[in-house]
């Protein structure tokens, strides 16, 4: 489990295709302090397992499923990536609950500076849109952000404060860039419980509560 609070921005040292997977070596500093083989780490919003730790870098292996559902297939040497280790039990918890399980990939439509902040709009795939609400949480490339606006059913907007802009890789974003999106975990579980995800339409809340014996 992660918080969406980026610890540092690492750099892809190499990305090598091996059969159906991709071996990715990432140069880092802070996250290496206590990183061990088999640990989980959030890389641009994707939970990965550390398979090797060396001096100044670590390696993960992205399998075919991950490559097809995230932007990791686009990783090349020199790419800047957001890194976060799992939440430590008993530690402070900022951001929101982030699993590192990407729900879909969106596309940046525009980036606009407004005063000291930057507004970023991006498309919402069908796997993310239904769980995205105004002022709710969303993880964009692993960064916990608040939905600033919903211009239409298929678009969302977030605002980046100067600190976030300067301490994550979101400062690189430009129209056309693809980003990993994870909808709010609590919202997904609520929708599941109420049956809102069903293809036949929205389940009536009162009927569902009645079935559960709640009046």
N, C-alpha and C positions, 0 to 999 in steps of 0.2 A: 504494500500500500504506500502511495506517495501523497504529497500535498500540493504539487504543482508550483512549488517555490524552488526555482532553479538555483542550484548551488554554484555552478560554474559553466562556462561555455568551453567545450572541448573542441578539438580539431581532428577530423578524420585523417588518419595517417595512411591507411590503405583500405581498399574494399575489393576483395577478390572473390570471384564466383567459383564455387567448388561444387560440381554436380548441380543439384537443385537449390543449394543454399548460397548465402553470401557471408564470407568471413570479414568482419569489420574491425579494424584496429583503430582505437581512438586515443589520441594524446590528451592527457589531463594532468591535473595537479591535486586539487583539494579532495576530490572524490577518491583518490588513491590512498588516502591516509589509513583507512581500515578496510579497504576493498579486498575481498578474497574470492577465490574460485568458487563457483556455484551461487554467489550472491546475485540478487536481482539489482538492476539499475535501470533507471528511466532515461532513454535516449530519444530526444525529440518526441516525447509522449508515448514511446513504445517500451513496454517492459521487456527487458532482455536479460539473459543469464550470462554472467561473466564466466568465460571458459579459460581465460589466461590473464595473468597479471604480471607485467614486467616493469622495468624502470621507466617511469614517465608515461606509461600507456597500458591499456587493457584491451582484451579482445572479446567480441560477442559473435554469435553465429545466428544469422537471421534465416529461418527456414522459408520454404516456398510460400506457405500460407501467409506469413508475415509480409513477405515481399509483395504479394498481390494485394494486400489490404492497407499498406502504409506507404510512406515515401522512402523507406530504407533502400529500395531498389535504385533510387536516384543518387544515393550517396557516392561521392567521389572524393579523392584525396584533396584536402584543403577545405572541405565543407565544415562550417561551424555548426555545432550541435549542442542543444541544451542537455545538461546532465543533472540528475538528482538521485541520491541514494534513498532507500526506503525510510519511512518514518521510524524513528527510534521509540520504543515503548516508554512512556513516561516523559517524553520530551514535549516541547511546545509544538502546537499544531496550528499552522497558518494555512492560507489557501482553502482548499476543499478536498474531499476524498477523491483521489485519482488512482485508478487501478493500473494504468498503463496499457489498457486494452482499447485500442483505437476502434471507434465505431464507424468511421468513414473519413474520406479525404475530401477537403473542400478546396476551392480555388479563390485566391485573393482577387477581388474585383477592383478595389482602389485603396490607396493609402493617402491620407490627408493630414497635414499638420494643422492643429488648431491651438494657438497659444503655445503653452509648454507641453501639450500632449499630442499624441498621434492617434488618429482614428483609422481603424482598419476594418474594411468590409470584406466578407468572404461568403461564398456559396455554402448552403447547408444541404448535404446529401439527405435522402429520405431516411437514412438510418440515424440521423442526428436531429433533424428538424422538429419532429414531434415532441422531443424532450427538452427543447430549448425555449426558455421563457425570459421575458424582459426582467433584467436585474438578477437573473439566475447565473449559475456558474457554468463554465465550459473550459476544457483544457485544449489549448491550441499549441501544437508542437511541445506539449508537456508543461505549458505555462498556465497556471490558474488565472482565469480572467472573468470579469463580470460582463454579461451582455448589456451593452449600452443602448442598443436600439435594434429593432426588427423591422427594417424598411419594407419587407414583403415576406411571404411565406417561405421563400427559398434563400433568404439572405439575412445575415446577422452582422452586427457591428460591435467592436470592442474598442476601448480607449486604453492606450498605453501611457502610463505616467513616465516621466523622464528616467526614473530608476529602472523600471522594467525595460525600457527601450535601450538603456545603456548596459544592462547586466544580463541580457538574454540575446539570442540570435534573431529576435523578431525585428531588429533594426534593419535586417537585410531584405525584408519583405517588399515585394513589388507586384503590380498587377500581373496575373498569370501564374504566380507561384502556387504550388500545391502545399497544403498544410494538413498535418494529422489532427483529427478532432476526436475528442472523447466527451460524450454528453454527461451531464451530472448523474452520478451513480444512484443517488437517492431517487431522483426523478424517474430513472429507468425501472427501479424496483417498484415504485408506487404505480407506474403505468402497467407494469406486469401484473401486479396484484389486482388491479381494477379491470384488467382485460382491455385496456385502451389500445393495445397494440394489435388487436385482432383485425384481420382483413375485412370482416363484414361490417365494421364500423365501431363507434364508441359505445361501450356498455353503459347502460343507465346506472348511475351511482347508487340511487336508492334501491334498485333491484339487487345490485351486488351486495350492498350492506344487509339487505333482508335475508339473502341466501346465507350470509355469515352469522345470522342471528343478532345483528346489530340494528337497533331501532332508535 
